[in-house]
Amino acid sequence: MATRRRRIFARLARALAWIGFTACILIALAWWYCEPATPDAFYSRVSDPAAPAGTLIASEPFTRDVPDNAQAWRILYATTRADNAPAVASAIVMVSRQPAAGNRPVIAWAHGTTGIAAGCAPPVMGHPFDNVPALQPLLDAGWAYVATDYIGLGVQGGSGGHAYLVGDEAARAVLDAVRAARRMDEPRLDDKLVIWGHSQGGHSALWAGMRAPDYAPELKLAGVAALAPASDIKELVEDGQSTILGKIVSAYVMHAYSAAYPDVRPVDYMGWWSRALADDIGRRCLGGTETLFSVAETALLPRGGAFSQDAASGPLGARLEQNTPRGAINAPLLIAQGEDDDAVLPLMQRTYVKSRCAAGQPVDFLSYPGLGHLSLVAEGSPLTADLMAWTRDRFAGLPPAPGCVD
């Protein structure tokens, strides 16, 4: 009897060992499958590290997902980091195939969160124009689309990588992409631009609006449209500790800020387990089925969030506040917000708008009941017509609405 029992236990142990081994293999395969794509050779071309910001380094045709009536190029260009160190970034330039009567006005597009790894640049990922509002209408209007990938996405950003939600650095990447695109032989682009951005890109658009007069004074900024922008990133990080997306964003923020700012140390804000998970989450992009692995890892983080102490405290809190876009924008400003947004909360946005109005910044604030973070910029959103009409008025030089009217 005892011998039979031992045999049963031995078989059970072998079965459990095989199940455990198979589970480990499947997890390892999923981890490998969810790694970002590797940017191709275009993104590693050698260039003069001292080239002036806005220099066009290289360009070549780009065709993936480009509308049939349009033509596009991907470009490399010189820019600068927030500490003025030279850097290289990439962008997409696209225009309608319909001939233009003169130079084309520019829409400078700043994309939302896709990740912080080099392979998370939209042109490297599967669908480079996901979540771009009014893409076809802007092309039909005869405008040029210039979309930065930011430093560290596509092109390896050196030891600092992608400075996620570091406002000054994003602003430079947005503005220098336009400068470089204007140096192309074709298409011919005007010096007048309107900046559009969504989510992380809304934060970038606000910062680009703030920095444009002194960083790129040769460009004529006609307006800034920030769509569900990450306008108060300290509150964004605090509010997000109980959500899956918020925990992923926290991992990106900690990785980027600890690289950008020596006084921000992950060990001061995260336990060893959270740091290990956050580092691994930072290896993957946000978008597509690959995100599911990061989602699974967020379930292993502490219930209260990725941070073991208040992210709003100490050096991290000070840096988050430093990168909140509270400066003046010397151009018409539109902020749009979906009322069902659970990533960038409507109350946070309204508070930000009120604070900017109180500071004397006119804001045209549009609110959309029933729309969430992504449906705000989806095809068929009522934002499309409003954004196009507002932008046409800016390019036409018409006076904006008074703004800040309750």
Residue pairs with C-beta under 8 A, 6 or more apart in sequence:
30 293
31 293
33 290
34 284
34 289
34 290
34 292
34 293
34 294
35 119
35 283
35 284
35 290
36 115
36 117
36 118
36 119
36 120
36 124
36 125
36 283
36 284
36 285
36 290
37 119
37 124
37 125
38 118
38 119
39 118
39 119
39 121
39 124
39 154
39 155
39 156
40 124
42 58
42 60
42 74
42 76
42 90
43 76
43 90
43 118
43 121
43 124
43 154
43 155
43 156
44 155
44 156
45 57
45 58
45 76
47 57
47 58
47 76
47 78
47 88
48 78
49 86
50 86
51 57
51 78
51 86
52 78
53 78
53 79
53 80
53 86
53 172
53 176
53 179
54 77
54 78
54 79
54 175
54 176
54 179
54 180
54 183
54 216
55 77
55 78
55 180
55 183
56 75
56 76
56 77
56 180
56 181
56 183
56 184
57 75
57 76
57 77
57 78
57 88
57 180
58 75
58 76
59 73
59 74
59 75
59 76
59 93
59 184
60 73
60 74
61 71
61 72
61 73
62 72
62 73
62 74
62 92
62 94
62 123
63 72
64 123
64 128
65 127
65 128
65 129
66 72
66 94
67 135
67 136
67 139
69 96
69 97
69 98
69 139
70 94
70 95
70 96
70 97
70 139
71 94
71 95
71 97
72 92
72 93
72 94
72 95
73 92
73 93
73 94
73 184
74 90
74 91
74 92
74 93
74 123
75 90
75 91
75 92
75 93
75 177
75 180
75 181
75 184
76 88
76 89
76 90
76 155
77 88
77 89
77 90
77 91
77 176
77 177
77 179
77 180
77 181
78 86
78 87
78 88
78 176
78 180
79 86
79 87
79 88
79 89
79 151
79 172
79 173
79 176
79 177
80 86
80 87
80 172
80 176
81 87
81 151
81 160
81 163
81 169
81 172
82 163
82 166
82 168
82 169
82 172
82 260
87 151
87 157
87 158
88 151
88 155
89 148
89 149
89 150
89 151
89 154
89 155
89 173
89 176
89 177
90 121
90 123
90 148
90 149
90 153
90 154
90 155
91 146
91 147
91 148
91 149
91 177
91 180
91 181
92 122
92 123
92 128
92 145
92 146
92 147
92 149
93 144
93 145
93 146
93 147
93 181
93 184
93 187
94 139
94 144
94 145
94 147
95 104
95 139
95 143
95 144
95 145
95 187
96 139
96 140
96 142
98 142
100 142
100 187
100 188
101 142
102 188
102 190
103 188
103 189
103 190
103 191
104 142
104 143
104 144
104 187
104 188
104 189
104 190
105 142
105 143
105 144
105 190
105 192
105 193
105 194
105 222
105 395
106 143
106 144
106 146
106 178
106 181
106 182
106 189
106 190
106 192
106 193
106 194
107 138
107 143
107 144
107 145
107 146
107 193
107 194
107 195
107 196
107 391
108 146
108 147
108 148
108 174
108 175
108 177
108 178
108 193
108 194
108 195
108 196
108 205
108 208
109 132
109 145
109 146
109 147
109 148
109 196
109 197
109 201
110 147
110 148
110 170
110 174
110 195
110 196
110 197
110 198
110 200
110 201
110 202
110 204
110 205
110 208
111 122
111 131
111 132
111 147
111 148
111 149
111 197
111 198
111 200
111 201
112 131
112 197
112 198
112 199
112 200
112 201
112 202
113 164
113 199
113 200
113 249
113 252
113 286
114 120
114 121
114 122
114 125
114 153
114 285
114 286
114 287
115 153
115 162
115 252
115 282
115 284
115 285
115 286
115 287
116 152
116 153
116 161
116 162
116 164
116 252
116 255
116 256
116 282
117 153
117 162
117 282
117 283
117 284
117 285
118 124
118 152
118 153
118 154
118 155
118 156
118 157
118 161
118 162
119 125
119 285
120 153
120 162
120 285
120 286
121 149
121 150
121 153
121 154
122 128
122 129
122 130
122 147
122 149
123 149
123 154
124 153
124 154
125 285
125 287
125 288
126 288
129 135
130 287
131 198
131 374
131 377
131 378
132 145
132 147
132 377
133 196
133 198
133 227
133 376
133 377
133 378
133 381
133 383
133 384
133 387
134 383
134 384
134 387
134 388
135 145
137 384
137 388
138 145
138 388
138 391
139 145
141 388
141 392
143 391
143 395
144 181
144 187
144 189
146 177
146 178
146 181
146 189
146 193
147 177
148 173
148 174
148 176
148 177
149 155
149 173
150 162
150 163
150 169
150 170
150 173
150 204
151 157
151 160
151 162
151 163
151 169
151 173
152 158
152 160
152 161
152 162
152 163
153 162
157 163
159 259
160 259
160 260
161 255
161 256
161 259
162 256
163 169
163 170
163 256
163 259
163 260
164 200
164 252
164 253
164 255
164 256
165 200
165 203
165 230
165 233
165 252
165 253
165 256
165 257
165 323
166 256
166 257
166 260
166 323
167 203
167 204
167 206
167 207
167 210
167 323
167 324
167 325
168 207
168 211
168 323
169 260
170 200
170 203
170 204
170 207
170 208
171 204
171 207
171 208
171 210
171 211
171 212
171 215
172 211
172 215
173 204
174 195
174 197
174 204
174 205
174 208
175 208
175 211
175 212
175 215
175 216
175 219
176 216
178 189
178 193
178 216
178 219
179 216
179 218
179 219
181 189
182 189
182 191
191 218
191 219
191 220
192 219
192 220
192 222
192 395
193 219
193 220
193 221
193 222
194 221
194 222
194 223
194 224
194 225
194 391
194 394
194 395
195 205
195 208
195 209
195 221
195 223
195 224
195 225
196 205
196 225
196 227
196 387
196 391
197 203
197 204
197 205
197 206
197 208
197 225
197 226
197 227
197 229
198 227
198 228
198 229
198 376
198 377
199 227
199 228
199 229
199 230
199 343
199 344
199 373
200 230
201 227
201 229
202 226
202 227
202 228
202 229
202 230
202 231
202 335
203 226
203 229
203 230
203 231
203 233
203 325
205 224
205 225
205 226
205 229
206 224
206 226
206 229
206 231
206 325
206 329
207 325
208 224
209 221
209 224
209 329
209 330
209 331
209 333
210 325
210 327
210 328
210 329
212 219
212 221
212 330
212 331
213 221
213 330
221 330
221 331
222 331
222 332
222 394
222 395
222 397
223 331
223 332
223 333
223 334
223 390
223 391
223 394
223 400
224 329
224 331
224 332
224 333
224 334
225 334
225 335
225 336
225 387
225 390
225 391
226 333
226 334
226 335
226 336
227 335
227 336
227 376
227 377
227 383
227 387
228 336
228 337
228 338
228 341
228 343
228 344
228 349
228 373
228 376
228 377
229 325
229 335
229 344
229 349
230 236
230 344
231 324
231 325
231 335
231 344
231 348
231 349
231 352
232 324
232 348
232 351
232 352
233 253
233 320
233 323
233 324
234 311
234 312
234 317
234 320
234 321
234 324
235 348
236 246
236 249
236 344
236 348
237 246
237 249
237 250
237 253
237 311
237 312
237 320
238 310
238 311
238 312
239 246
239 345
239 348
240 246
240 247
240 249
240 250
240 305
240 343
241 247
241 250
241 304
241 305
241 306
241 307
241 311
242 304
242 305
243 342
243 343
244 295
244 298
245 343
246 305
246 343
247 281
247 298
247 301
247 305
247 306
248 281
248 286
248 291
248 294
248 295
248 298
250 278
250 305
250 306
250 307
250 311
251 277
251 278
251 279
251 281
251 282
251 294
251 306
252 281
252 282
253 320
254 264
254 266
254 269
254 270
254 278
254 306
254 316
255 278
255 279
255 282
257 264
257 316
257 319
257 320
258 264
258 265
258 266
260 319
261 315
261 319
263 315
263 319
264 315
264 316
264 319
265 315
266 275
266 278
267 275
268 309
268 314
268 315
268 316
269 307
269 308
269 309
269 311
269 314
269 316
270 278
270 306
270 307
270 308
271 302
271 308
273 300
274 301
274 302
274 306
274 307
274 308
277 297
277 298
277 300
277 301
277 306
278 306
280 297
281 294
281 297
281 298
284 290
284 291
284 293
284 294
285 291
286 294
302 308
310 317
311 317
311 320
312 320
326 355
326 356
326 359
328 359
328 360
328 361
329 361
332 362
332 364
332 394
332 400
332 403
333 356
333 361
333 362
333 363
333 364
333 403
334 363
334 364
334 365
334 366
334 387
334 390
335 349
335 352
335 353
335 363
335 364
335 365
335 366
336 365
336 366
336 367
336 368
336 376
336 383
336 386
336 387
337 344
337 346
337 349
337 350
337 365
337 366
337 367
337 368
337 376
338 346
338 367
338 368
338 370
338 371
338 372
338 373
338 375
338 376
339 346
339 367
339 368
339 369
339 370
339 371
340 369
340 370
340 371
340 372
340 375
341 349
341 371
341 372
341 373
341 376
342 372
342 373
343 372
343 373
344 373
346 367
350 365
353 363
353 365
353 404
356 363
357 363
357 403
357 404
361 404
362 400
362 402
362 403
362 404
363 403
363 404
364 390
364 400
364 401
364 403
365 403
366 383
366 386
368 376
368 381
368 382
368 383
371 381
371 382
371 383
375 381
376 383
377 383
393 400
394 400
